[in-house]
């Protein structure tokens, strides 16, 4: 079985889904897991861990960084 490791923590489910989409587009499968104990009705607002296979951790970090940098930083040396 592949060990899953945390690549990011999202503030809510919407942000977590955005990160998961970035990873999926890079060919990396990600799973979401609640980052905190919370009331069952608060699922939408709970911070989420974004988990990937340990072997994909570096690629996942690179994909997230590449697609979340502000545009003005891309052309600078």
Protein Blocks (a to p, Z undefined) as FASTA:
>chain_A
ZZdddfbdcfbfklmmmmmmmmmmnopacddddfbdcdfklmmmpccdddddfklmmmmm
mmmmmmmccfklmmpZZ
